[in-house]
Amino acid sequence: MLSFHDWLILTLTCLAGAASPGPSVILLIRSVTSAGVLAGLIFGISHGVGIFIYAGLVSLGLASLLVLMPAVFVTVQIAGVLFLLWIGLSMMREGVSGHASLWDQKTVSGQLWRHGRDGFLIAFLNPKVAVFFTAVFSQFLAPDQPLGMRVQMTATAWAVDSLWYMLLAVVFGIPWVLNGFRQHAPRLHLIMGGGLMLLAVIIGAALIVDFLG
């Protein structure tokens, strides 16, 4: 097993990665704003599952398959770009319609799976997460590393990511914070949706440049 010192370094590094602002936070805000804290918690748990998959692949030494099969890597990236475009467009539509902050308690339970889906896909459709964990885990892994240590590292990455987004869901769900989000939801959805679409365009352009290069 990792020493406490090494485990603490790994935990703080994973926390720094999870806390980096990005599209995941935008989608979390959308989930909490539209369906409450429970939707945000489900988002966080599902996001952690996506992280768990990549962290597990890296710890088992299988992440290199993504590099050895560039077509798979690029395909997942393209799917991620399309997902960002779709989410961004839907958020902008909500902003334009002015109904982004509506919350119908009767329909929330039937829509919670969508927030889980969004949490998982925003993590899983970003194969560069595997690159991040490859860089982090390489500081601790060795060819003869026992399985228990690999499980510990994977579990740490999963727990840190899930707990971080669940914590954010609770914070964003504080009544005065949530009311503020909902009061300005249409405008926020326009801004955040536009940001996601811009990010998708930038990532897509980079993929095209890499392909042509």
Residue, then its C-alpha position, 0 to 999 in steps of 0.5 A: m500500500l502507499s505510504f501516508h505521505d505518498w497517498l496524501i500527495l496523490t490525493l492533493t494532486c487528484l483534488a487539484g485536477a478535480a477542482s480545475p474549472g471546466p465544462s464539468v462545473i458548468l454542467l453541475i451548475r445546470s443540474v443543480t439549478s434545474a433539478g436541485v441538490l439531488a440531481g447534482l449529487i447524482f451528477g457527481i457520483s456519475h462523473g466519478v464513475g467516468i474518472f474511475i474507468y480511466a484511473g483504473l485503465v491507467s493503474l492496470g497499465l491499459a491506458s497505453l491502448l488508447v495511445l496505441m489505437p489513435a483512431v479510438f482516442v480521436t473517436v472518443q474526442i470527436a464524440g466529446v466535441l459533439f456532446l459539448l456542442w449539443i449541451g451548449l446548444s440546448m443550454m442556449r435554447e433554454g436561455v433564449s426561451g427564458h425557462a432555464s430555471l423552471w423546476d417542476q417537482k413532479t418531473v424531477s424524479g423522472q429526469l434524474w437519470r439525465h443528470g447522471r448521464d451528463g456527469f458520466l459522459i462529460a468525464f468519459l468523453n474526455p480521454k485526456v483524463a487518461v493522460f492526466f492520470t498517466a502522468v500522476f500515477s507514473q510517480f507511484l507505479a512500478p511494473d511489479q506494483p501489487l494489485g492492492m496499491r493499484v486499487q488504492m490509487t484508483a479508489t483515491a482518484w474516484a473518491v476525490d472526484s466524486l466527493w468534490y463534485m458532490l460537495l459543489a452540489v451541496v454548496f450550489g444547493i444552499p438556498w441563497v446560492l440556488n435562488g441566485f442561480r435560478q433568478h439569473a438562470p436564462r442569462l447564465h445558461l446563455i453564457m455557459g452554453g456559449g462557453l461550452m460551444l466555444l470550447a467545443v469549436i476550439i477542441g474541434a479545430a485542434l483535432i483538425v489541425d492535428f489531423l492535417g499536420 
